[in-house]
Amino acid sequence: MAKELVAGRKNNQYKIYIGQNSISKKNLVPLIKSHKKLLIISDSGVPKEIIQKVHHISKATSKIFAFTLNQGESSKSLGNFQKIINFLIEQQFDRSDAIIAVGGGVVGDISGYVASSYLRGIQFIQIPTTLLAQVDSSVGGKTAINISAGKNLVGAFYNPKGVIIDTSSLHSLPTREFRAGLAEVIKYGLIQNKKLLSLLSHNIVNILGRQPGIVEQIIYESLKTKSKIVTQDEKETGIRAILNFGHTFGHAIEAHEKYKKILHGEAVAKGMLVASKISCLEGCISEKDFLKISALLEAYGFDLSLDQYKYLDLKPFIFRDKKMQGGSLNLILLTGLSKAFVTNSFNSKNLKLVLS
Ligand SMILES: NC(=O)c1ccc[n+]([C@@H]2O[C@H](COP(=O)([O-])OP(=O)(O)OC[C@H]3O[C@@H](n4cnc5c(N)ncnc54)[C@H](O)[C@@H]3O)[C@@H](O)[C@H]2O)c1
C-alpha cells in the first residue's frame, strides 16, 4: 500500500511518496509540469531502467537533459559541482527550471547542493534509489560536496520540492549496500520509534529477503521519525542531533579507514554498539537492553568487532567530530530502547573502556 508523508516547515513543505512503483505519472507529473527544462542527474551505477522510467514520464511535460557522474563517493566533488553548473549555464537553465536527482546519497547530495546555489536556488526533486538514500539522505534538506579537507564540508540546508521513494528500485541493490541502509533504519528504531524497533525484531528474515510489504513499512516508519525530527529542527540546533546516534564513532571508524573498506552503515552499526555500551556503563540502560541491541545488530549480519579500533587511533577523529560544541564532546546516548538524548556529561573513562 503506497504511503505519503510531509516534511518541512509551513511554506517550505514537501511530500514524500513511498511505495512499489511510485515512480509514476501520478506522483511525478505534478512535481515537474511547471518546469520547461529538467536536468536528470544520476551516476553510472544507477540501473538504466530507473533513469529511463523517469526520463519517459518527464519528457511528456518538459525538455529533458541528462548528466551522469561516475559512481562513487569521489564524484561528490567541487570539480563535478562546477561541471554541472557549467552545463546548466550552457543549456540556459533559468530559475523556473529544475533538477531531478536519481540515485544514492552521492547523487542526491551534489544535486541538492547544485540546486541550492545555481542562480541562488532552483527547485529539485529527489528520487533516491539506495536504501540509505531512501531512509536518510533524501529527506531533511542536507546537501553537500566533499573537499580535500574533509567530507561534506561544503553544503547547504535546502529542501527538495518532493521525494519519490520507489521500493522496487531496491531489487538491484547489492546485499552489502542494502544492509548498510538497514543500519540507519535500526537507528530510528533505537532513538525514537518503538513500532519500528518491534517490526525490525520480528521480521528479520523477511526484511533481509526484501519482502516488499515489510520493506515499505520500515521505510515509512523510518521517514516518519526523520521527517518529524527535521521539521522540528531544520538546521540542527537541538533535537536533530539525536539522528547522529552511533555516528560520532561511526565517522571516526570511517575516517580511520580512510573511507575505504567499510561502508557508512557498517561503521554506524559499530558506532551504535559503542554508544549503547557507553549508555550501559553510564547506567542509562540495563545490561539486558544492551544485549538486545547487540543481538539485533548481529541478527542483521553486521560485523560488530571493535578489536582493530583502539581509543588512541580513533580519538583524533572523535574529537574532530561535528558533535563537538564549545570544546566539549556531545554524545548521543540511550535512556532506554527507543529513547535517545544528547549529553556532554559522561565519564570519559567509559569511552576509553569500550574502545580498549
Ligand atoms: N544528506 C544527508 O542527509 C545524508 C545522510 C546520509 C548520507 N549522506 C551521503 O550519502 C552518501 C552515501 O549514499 P549511498 O550509500 O546511497 O551511496 P552511493 O550514492 O554511492 O550509492 C551506492 C552505490 O549504489 C549504486 N546504486 C544506486 N542505486 C542503485 C540501485 N537501485 N541498484 C544498484 N546499485 C545502485 C550507486 O551507483 C553507487 O555505486 C554519502 O556521500 C553520504 O555523505 C547524506
The ligand as an SDF file (V2000), in Angstrom:
LIG
                    3D

 44 48  0  0  0  0  0  0  0  0999 V2000
   22.2810   14.4900    3.0340 N   0  0  0  0  0  0  0  0  0  0  0  0
   22.1700   13.6880    4.0510 C   0  0  0  0  0  0  0  0  0  0  0  0
   21.4030   13.9280    4.9950 O   0  0  0  0  0  0  0  0  0  0  0  0
   22.9750   12.4290    4.0670 C   0  0  0  0  0  0  0  0  0  0  0  0
   22.7120   11.4380    5.0160 C   0  0  0  0  0  0  0  0  0  0  0  0
   23.4300   10.2490    4.9600 C   0  0  0  0  0  0  0  0  0  0  0  0
   24.3910   10.0670    3.9740 C   0  0  0  0  0  0  0  0  0  0  0  0
   24.6230   11.0490    3.0590 N   0  0  0  0  0  0  0  0  0  0  0  0
   25.5960   10.8750    1.9960 C   0  0  0  0  0  0  0  0  0  0  0  0
   25.1560    9.8180    1.1580 O   0  0  0  0  0  0  0  0  0  0  0  0
   26.2700    9.2400    0.5010 C   0  0  0  0  0  0  0  0  0  0  0  0
   26.1540    7.7440    0.5390 C   0  0  0  0  0  0  0  0  0  0  0  0
   24.9550    7.3750   -0.1090 O   0  0  0  0  0  0  0  0  0  0  0  0
   24.7290    5.8730   -0.6220 P   0  0  0  0  0  0  0  0  0  0  0  0
   25.0240    4.9310    0.4630 O   0  0  0  0  0  0  0  0  0  0  0  0
   23.3990    5.8600   -1.2700 O   0  0  0  0  0  0  0  0  0  0  0  0
   25.9220    5.6840   -1.6500 O   0  0  0  0  0  0  0  0  0  0  0  0
   26.0260    5.9540   -3.2170 P   0  0  0  0  0  0  0  0  0  0  0  0
   25.2170    7.0920   -3.6350 O   0  0  0  0  0  0  0  0  0  0  0  0
   27.4660    5.9680   -3.5310 O   0  0  0  0  0  0  0  0  0  0  0  0
   25.3670    4.6320   -3.8280 O   0  0  0  0  0  0  0  0  0  0  0  0
   25.9940    3.3820   -3.6110 C   0  0  0  0  0  0  0  0  0  0  0  0
   26.2050    2.6290   -4.9350 C   0  0  0  0  0  0  0  0  0  0  0  0
   24.9460    2.0740   -5.3460 O   0  0  0  0  0  0  0  0  0  0  0  0
   24.7270    2.3600   -6.7250 C   0  0  0  0  0  0  0  0  0  0  0  0
   23.2660    2.3550   -6.8870 N   0  0  0  0  0  0  0  0  0  0  0  0
   22.3960    3.3600   -6.6970 C   0  0  0  0  0  0  0  0  0  0  0  0
   21.1320    2.9170   -6.8390 N   0  0  0  0  0  0  0  0  0  0  0  0
   21.2220    1.5850   -7.1280 C   0  0  0  0  0  0  0  0  0  0  0  0
   20.2560    0.5800   -7.3550 C   0  0  0  0  0  0  0  0  0  0  0  0
   18.9510    0.8110   -7.2770 N   0  0  0  0  0  0  0  0  0  0  0  0
   20.7040   -0.6700   -7.6500 N   0  0  0  0  0  0  0  0  0  0  0  0
   22.0500   -0.9460   -7.6940 C   0  0  0  0  0  0  0  0  0  0  0  0
   23.0050   -0.0470   -7.4580 N   0  0  0  0  0  0  0  0  0  0  0  0
   22.5820    1.2270   -7.1740 C   0  0  0  0  0  0  0  0  0  0  0  0
   25.4140    3.6740   -6.9430 C   0  0  0  0  0  0  0  0  0  0  0  0
   25.7320    3.8410   -8.3010 O   0  0  0  0  0  0  0  0  0  0  0  0
   26.6640    3.5230   -6.0760 C   0  0  0  0  0  0  0  0  0  0  0  0
   27.6750    2.8360   -6.7840 O   0  0  0  0  0  0  0  0  0  0  0  0
   27.4990    9.7880    1.1980 C   0  0  0  0  0  0  0  0  0  0  0  0
   28.1120   10.7380    0.3780 O   0  0  0  0  0  0  0  0  0  0  0  0
   26.9660   10.4550    2.4560 C   0  0  0  0  0  0  0  0  0  0  0  0
   27.7470   11.5480    2.8720 O   0  0  0  0  0  0  0  0  0  0  0  0
   23.9370   12.2170    3.0960 C   0  0  0  0  0  0  0  0  0  0  0  0
  1  2  1  0
  2  3  2  0
  2  4  1  0
  4  5  1  0
  4 44  2  0
  5  6  2  0
  6  7  1  0
  7  8  2  0
  8  9  1  0
  8 44  1  0
  9 10  1  0
  9 42  1  0
 10 11  1  0
 11 12  1  0
 11 40  1  0
 12 13  1  0
 13 14  1  0
 14 15  2  0
 14 16  1  0
 14 17  1  0
 17 18  1  0
 18 19  2  0
 18 20  1  0
 18 21  1  0
 21 22  1  0
 22 23  1  0
 23 24  1  0
 23 38  1  0
 24 25  1  0
 25 26  1  0
 25 36  1  0
 26 27  1  0
 26 35  1  0
 27 28  2  0
 28 29  1  0
 29 30  1  0
 29 35  2  0
 30 31  1  0
 30 32  2  0
 32 33  1  0
 33 34  2  0
 34 35  1  0
 36 37  1  0
 36 38  1  0
 38 39  1  0
 40 41  1  0
 40 42  1  0
 42 43  1  0
M  CHG  2   8   1  16  -1
M  END
$$$$
